[in-house]
């Protein structure tokens, strides 16, 4: 439920589809996800996009480790 709500809020904030990122981070890094969302919601548009790219890079690293 939290992951779904979070995914909707992130899509609203970033104007993009990031379900995959949300589902994986919801599963593996819940605390980090919540911190990231707070930063995204309070940050500027540029900060939000940059953070999202960093999250994607970290997500790929996690998937490689599995």
Residue, then its C-alpha position, 0 to 999 in steps of 0.5 A: x500500500x505504501x509503495x503504491x501511494x509513494x509511486x503515485x506521489x513520485x509520478x506526480x512530482x517527477x512527471x514520469x513513470x517510476x513504478x519499477x524503482x518504487x517497487x524495488x526500493x519499497x522491497x529492499x530500502x524502505x527507509x531510504x525511499x522515504x528519505x528520498x521522497x522527502x527530499x524530492x518533495x521539498x527540492x527543486x525540479x533539477x534536484x528531483x531529476x538528479x536524485x531520480x537518476x541516482x536512485x536508478x543507478x543504485x537500483x541497477x547495482x542492487x539488481x546486479x547483486x541479486 
